[in-house]
Amino acid sequence: MLHFSCDSCGQPLDDQRFVVRLEVFPAFEPAEVSEADLDVDHLQEIAAELTELEFSGEELEELHSQTFRYDLCPRCHSQYVKDPLRRDALRRLNFSEN
């Protein structure tokens, strides 16, 4: 038998649990192409750009889609639905001025 616990608070979960699935991927919005762009041969420019590009393993990892899955208890679920990015929680932090 599988036992689940809340990924937010750690509380053991019974039959009532909620699943959050997130997918993070780089946004891609193609630039507009004009007639003048189509008339020019950009092969040499592309070749020069490709030789300049050297990605590390970490940079390549950022270019791929990543998925995450979390199990939440009813209390954490209601908090998550109200504020998924936890912006309100960050605003409540009171830092002293030095």
Secondary structure, DSSP 8 states (H G I E B T S, - for coil): ---EE-TTT--EE-S--EEEEEEE----------HHHHHS--HHHHHHHHHH----HHHHHHTS-EEEEEEE-HHHHHHHHH-TT-HHHHHH------
